[in-house]
Amino acid sequence: QVHLVESGGGLVQPGGSLRLSCAGSGFTQDGYAIGWFRQAPGKEREAVSCESTGDGSLYYAGSVKGRFTISRDGAKNTVSLQMNNLRPEDTAVYYCAATPVVAGTFMCANPTVRLFASWGQGTQVTVSS
C-alpha cells in the first residue's frame, strides 16, 4: 500500500513561513497526483494545492494563491508546500494525499477528498502571536 508521511508543521507568528514536506513510498505505477488538504476544528477538510506529474495539472485554493507554492523536491516521490505570509486563518491540520493518474483526465483540476485514496497522518500548523 502507498504510505505517506508529512513533516514540517509547527507554531509560527502571523506573517511567518513554514515548509511542509510529504514523502511517499509503496507506489506501484508511474503517474500520481499529490494533493495538500487542511482541516480546522469545526470545518470541513479542504483542498489547498495539488500537482500531478502524470497529466501536468496544478491547483491552488483561492485563499492561498500567491502565498503557497507546491513543488517536487530533489528526492523521488517527495513533494513540498512552501507557505509564506501565514495568517491565523491558516491554522489547521495539514494532510498530504495521493491518487493514481487516470489516462485522459486532469486529476488536479478539481481535487476532492473522495478522489484521494491514500493519506498521511497529518501535521499541525498553528499561526498565532
C-alpha positions as CSV (number, residue, x, y, z in Angstrom):
1,Q,0.0,0.0,0.0
2,V,1.0,3.6,-0.5
3,H,2.5,5.2,2.6
4,L,2.7,9.0,3.1
5,V,4.4,10.9,5.8
6,E,4.1,14.7,6.4
7,S,6.6,16.8,8.2
8,G,7.4,20.5,8.8
9,G,4.5,21.7,10.8
10,G,4.8,23.8,13.9
11,L,4.0,27.2,15.6
12,V,4.7,30.4,13.6
13,Q,3.8,34.0,14.1
14,P,1.5,35.8,11.6
15,G,3.5,36.8,8.5
16,G,5.9,34.0,9.0
17,S,6.7,31.0,6.8
18,L,6.7,27.2,7.0
19,R,7.7,24.5,4.5
20,L,5.8,21.2,4.7
21,S,7.1,18.0,3.1
22,C,5.4,14.8,2.0
23,A,7.4,11.7,1.5
24,G,5.7,8.8,-0.3
25,S,6.5,5.1,-0.7
26,G,4.9,1.9,-2.0
27,F,3.8,3.4,-5.4
28,T,3.1,0.6,-7.9
29,Q,2.9,2.7,-11.0
30,D,4.1,5.9,-12.6
31,G,1.9,9.0,-12.6
32,Y,0.5,10.0,-9.2
33,A,-1.2,13.2,-8.2
34,I,-0.2,14.6,-4.8
35,G,-2.7,16.9,-3.0
36,W,-2.4,19.0,0.1
37,F,-5.5,19.4,2.3
38,R,-6.2,21.1,5.6
39,Q,-8.9,20.8,8.3
40,A,-9.5,23.3,11.1
41,P,-11.7,22.5,14.1
42,G,-15.4,22.6,13.1
43,K,-14.7,23.0,9.4
44,E,-14.6,20.5,6.5
45,R,-11.4,19.2,5.0
46,E,-10.5,21.4,2.1
47,A,-8.0,21.2,-0.8
48,V,-5.1,23.6,-0.6
49,S,-2.9,22.6,-3.5
50,C,-2.4,19.7,-5.9
51,E,0.2,18.7,-8.5
52,S,0.2,15.8,-11.0
53,T,3.3,14.8,-12.9
54,G,1.3,12.4,-14.9
55,D,-1.0,14.9,-16.6
56,G,0.6,18.3,-15.7
57,S,-2.4,19.7,-13.8
58,L,-1.9,22.2,-11.0
59,Y,-4.3,23.6,-8.4
60,Y,-4.3,26.3,-5.7
61,A,-7.2,27.3,-3.5
62,G,-8.1,31.0,-3.9
63,S,-7.3,31.7,-0.2
64,V,-3.7,30.6,-0.6
65,K,-2.9,31.6,-4.2
66,G,0.2,33.9,-4.3
67,R,1.2,32.8,-0.8
68,F,1.7,29.0,-1.1
69,T,3.8,27.1,-3.6
70,I,3.8,23.3,-4.3
71,S,6.9,21.7,-5.7
72,R,8.7,18.4,-6.3
73,D,11.9,18.1,-4.2
74,G,15.1,16.5,-5.3
75,A,14.3,13.2,-3.7
76,K,12.0,10.9,-5.6
77,N,8.3,10.9,-4.5
78,T,8.8,13.9,-2.3
79,V,6.5,17.0,-2.6
80,S,6.8,20.2,-0.6
81,L,4.4,23.0,0.2
82,Q,6.1,26.4,0.9
83,M,3.8,28.6,2.9
84,N,4.6,32.3,3.1
85,N,2.8,35.3,4.8
86,L,0.9,32.9,7.1
87,R,-2.3,34.1,8.7
88,P,-4.2,32.9,11.8
89,E,-6.9,31.6,9.4
90,D,-4.3,29.1,8.0
91,T,-4.2,27.3,11.4
92,A,-5.2,23.6,10.7
93,V,-4.0,20.1,10.5
94,Y,-2.4,19.7,7.1
95,Y,-2.6,16.4,5.2
96,C,-1.0,15.1,2.0
97,A,-2.8,12.6,-0.2
98,A,-2.1,10.6,-3.3
99,T,-4.1,9.2,-6.1
100,P,-3.1,7.4,-9.4
101,V,-3.4,9.4,-12.6
102,V,-6.3,8.2,-14.8
103,A,-5.4,8.4,-18.5
104,G,-7.2,11.2,-20.3
105,T,-8.0,13.2,-17.2
106,F,-6.6,16.1,-15.2
107,M,-6.6,14.8,-11.6
108,C,-5.9,18.2,-10.0
109,A,-8.5,20.2,-11.9
110,N,-10.9,19.8,-9.0
111,P,-9.3,17.9,-6.1
112,T,-11.8,16.5,-3.6
113,V,-11.3,14.3,-0.5
114,R,-13.1,11.3,-2.1
115,L,-10.8,11.4,-5.1
116,F,-7.7,10.5,-3.0
117,A,-7.3,7.0,-1.7
118,S,-4.0,7.3,0.3
119,W,-3.5,9.8,3.2
120,G,-0.7,10.8,5.5
121,Q,-1.2,11.2,9.3
122,G,-1.3,15.0,9.2
123,T,0.9,17.7,10.7
124,Q,-0.3,20.6,12.9
125,V,0.2,24.2,11.7
126,T,-0.6,26.9,14.2
127,V,-0.3,30.6,13.3
128,S,-0.5,32.8,16.4
129,S,1.3,35.6,18.1
